[in-house]
């Protein structure tokens, strides 16, 4: 092993050990500017079922925010996985954010996958901008303090998502 490879491995181990709270999956993909920072605010939104939604109601709770769209091929796997995990973890707040052009498409997608967690249609892509969503699907998991502890993108697995949610549910 070269000295450079050894040094690179040590640096990577230190970054992983110091930068990620224990228990969260190692697959933070890709590196994201919100990782380790407070979740962006979500104000004055209405869910697809007509209920008001405001991030103020999330205080003190672990949260999963999932961005998706009908045209997103990987979402066909990650949405059913998110629904299964939501059913198993009622102590974690789940919020879906649909990026389709119309609320009708968003409604159809939520119905197709039997989503029981609240879904907001991001009509003007304001929320995707606030969360700096660069590709779909993208999932953010926060701890009880509202800090983003895990970011999953294309390639996230159900096991990764479950591990992140379970860790957030057990955390501070």
NORFEN-V511450 format. One record per pair of residues at least 24 apart in sequence whose ideal C-beta (glycine too) atoms are under 7 Angstrom apart, sorted by sequence separation. I is the first residue (numbers start at 1). GAP is how many residues later the second one is. D is the distance in Angstrom with one decimal. If there is no record, write none. Layout:
# NORFEN-V511450
I_GAP_D ; I_GAP_D
This chain:
# NORFEN-V511450
39_24_6.6 ; 98_24_6.5 ; 141_24_6.2 ; 95_25_6.8 ; 97_25_5.1 ; 143_25_5.3 ; 99_26_6.6 ; 142_26_6.7 ; 141_27_5.2 ; 144_27_6.1 ; 145_27_6.5 ; 64_28_6.0 ; 68_28_6.5 ; 143_28_4.5 ; 144_28_5.7 ; 63_29_7.0 ; 69_29_6.4 ; 99_29_5.8 ; 143_29_6.3 ; 62_30_4.7 ; 63_30_4.7 ; 64_30_4.9 ; 65_30_5.0 ; 66_30_5.1 ; 67_30_4.9 ; 68_30_6.3 ; 69_30_4.3 ; 70_30_5.2 ; 83_30_6.2 ; 86_30_6.7 ; 97_30_5.3 ; 66_31_6.9 ; 68_31_6.9 ; 69_31_4.9 ; 83_31_6.2 ; 86_31_4.9 ; 61_32_5.0 ; 63_32_6.9 ; 65_32_6.4 ; 67_32_6.1 ; 83_32_5.7 ; 80_33_5.8 ; 83_33_6.8 ; 79_34_4.5 ; 58_35_5.6 ; 70_35_5.2 ; 79_36_6.8 ; 99_37_6.5 ; 70_39_4.9 ; 48_58_6.0 ; 48_59_5.4 ; 78_59_4.7 ; 67_61_6.1 ; 75_61_6.3 ; 48_62_5.7 ; 75_62_4.8 ; 74_63_5.6 ; 67_64_6.9 ; 72_64_4.1 ; 53_65_6.0 ; 72_65_5.8 ; 67_66_5.0 ; 51_67_6.6 ; 53_67_6.0 ; 69_67_5.5 ; 68_68_5.8 ; 67_69_6.0 ; 68_69_5.0 ; 67_70_6.3 ; 47_71_4.2 ; 48_71_4.8 ; 66_71_6.6 ; 67_71_4.6 ; 47_72_6.0 ; 47_73_5.7 ; 48_73_6.4 ; 66_73_4.8 ; 92_73_5.4 ; 45_75_4.7 ; 64_75_6.5 ; 65_75_4.6 ; 85_76_5.9 ; 89_76_5.4 ; 92_76_6.3 ; 64_77_5.2 ; 81_77_3.9 ; 85_77_5.4 ; 92_77_5.3 ; 78_78_6.4 ; 91_78_5.4 ; 63_79_4.6 ; 82_79_6.7 ; 62_80_6.3 ; 74_80_5.1 ; 81_80_6.0 ; 85_80_5.4 ; 89_80_5.8 ; 62_81_5.9 ; 62_82_5.5 ; 61_83_6.3 ; 60_84_5.6 ; 42_85_6.4 ; 58_88_7.0 ; 40_90_4.1 ; 40_91_5.7 ; 34_97_6.6 ; 34_98_6.3 ; 33_99_5.7 ; 32_100_6.9 ; 39_101_6.6 ; 64_101_6.0 ; 39_103_4.9 ; 34_106_6.8 ; 62_106_3.6 ; 39_107_5.3 ; 62_107_5.4 ; 38_108_5.2 ; 38_109_5.9 ; 39_109_5.7 ; 62_109_6.8 ; 37_110_6.7 ; 36_111_6.5 ; 37_111_5.9 ; 36_112_6.7 ; 35_113_5.6 ; 34_114_4.7 ; 35_116_5.5 ; 34_117_6.8 ; 32_119_4.2 ; 28_122_6.3 ; 28_123_5.5 ; 29_123_6.6 ; 30_123_5.9 ; 29_124_5.0 ; 24_125_5.4 ; 25_125_6.4 ; 24_126_4.9 ; 29_126_5.8 ; 29_127_7.0 ; 21_128_5.7 ; 27_133_5.2 ; 25_135_4.2 ; 25_138_4.8 ; 25_139_5.7 ; 24_140_5.6 ; 24_143_5.2 ; 23_144_3.7
